[in-house]
């Protein structure tokens, strides 16, 4: 019995070592870990859950962030049975439920408003855990008259730390979308310097502010080490943002998260349009790897 146990142990250890080595080497190129999916903003906001999953499968967009208030109906009001049904529906599909997109923000000068936003975010964290996704998107938002910018930055950062600690108990990531008046990357970096909990991450959002100052590469580098599992883009053929450069930089840094389309247009055939974006993403990654 002792010899068998030893042999079993050695075989198990060898398999674990091989798996670890494969995770490092089986991806032939930097950027192979990136995948493309959809935020249910505009193109998915009117699809119920079954339609959303079917359309994403048809288009090859195999990850999704579910924005609150949309037709899929995945909200904190769901009971345990309904949450399990959502989890099972995704588990039975090709589509990964990447996260929940809340609309909570922590910039308000009124501490009661901030406390309410934190508690609402905790409800989204529990929801995300129960339906099988891995994180919740939140926002920094704006600055207010007669409130020093540094005070608002500190307030947002501390709120994120509280949520990061809470989310850690549910295996969830807090994803701060680069958003609103706080979207300048030095501001996001200042927030993240305070929000130093390892479970708090940046969700890049492909804003015009990314190109300000020293430019895209510099601004990306300010926060790249805090990237989480999600990165938002608009349509990759949009002429007003250098998406190939962004993809180049993400591939160069070997980002392995989800590139999620947060669309800005309303095509007549959204599935066909999404299919085209998936193909364009693959072309851009291949070019970046070339």
C-alpha positions, 0 to 999 in steps of 0.5 A, a space after each residue: 500500500 505504501 508503494 502504491 501511495 508513493 507512486 500515485 503521489 509521484 504521478 500526481 506531482 508529475 501531472 501537476 508540474 506538466 500542467 503548470 509548464 503547459 500553462 506557461 508554454 502552450 500559448 505560442 505567442 504573447 496575447 494568445 490568452 486574450 479573448 473577445 466578448 460583449 458588454 450588453 450595452 446597445 447591441 445586447 441591451 434588448 436581448 433576453 438571456 437565451 437570445 443573448 447567449 445564442 447570439 454571442 455563440 453565433 458571432 463567436 463572442 464567447 464572453 459577456 459582461 451583463 450591464 444592469 437594467 438590461 433585458 437579460 434581467 440578471 439583477 440583485 432581486 433574483 432569488 437563489 433558484 433564479 440565480 442558479 438557473 442563470 449560472 446553469 444556463 451559462 455553464 451549458 453554453 459556450 459563453 463565459 459570464 465574465 462579470 456584472 456591470 453595475 452603475 455604482 459610483 463613490 464620488 458623491 460628497 454626501 457620505 450617506 450616498 456613498 454608503 448606499 452605493 457601497 452596500 448596493 455594490 456588495 449586493 452585486 458582488 453576491 449576485 456575481 458570485 451566485 451566477 458564476 461570474 468573477 467580478 463587478 464593474 464600478 465607476 469613479 465618475 466625477 468631481 464636485 464644486 467646492 470639494 478638493 479633487 484629492 479628497 474625492 480621489 481618496 474617498 473613491 480609493 477607500 471605497 474601493 478598498 472596502 469593496 475589494 476586501 468584501 469581494 475577496 470573500 466571494 472570489 470576485 474582482 472589483 473592476 474600476 471602469 475608466 469613466 467620466 470626469 475621472 477618466 484621465 489616466 493620472 487620475 485613475 492612477 491616483 485612485 488606484 494608488 490609494 485603492 491598493 487592495 490586490 482585488 481592485 483592478 482597472 477596467 480600461 475603457 478606450 476613452 478619448 482621454 487615453 490619447 491626451 498628454 504623452 499619449 496612449 502608450 504612456 497613459 496605458 503604462 500608468 495603470 497596466 500593472 493594475 489591469 483586471 480581467 476586462 478591457 472595454 473597447 468600442 467598434 475596432 474599426 472606429 476611426 477616432 481611436 488607435 485600436 491597432 496600437 492598443 492591441 499591439 500594446 496589450 499583446 506586447 505586455 501579454 495581457 490575458 483578459 477579455 476584450 469586451 465590446 461596449 458598442 457605440 452604434 446601432 446596426 440593423 443586424 447586430 449579430 452580423 456586426 458582432 461577427 465582423 468585430 470578432 473577425 477584426 479582433 482576431 486579425 488585429 491580434 495576429 498582426 500584433 503578434 506578427 
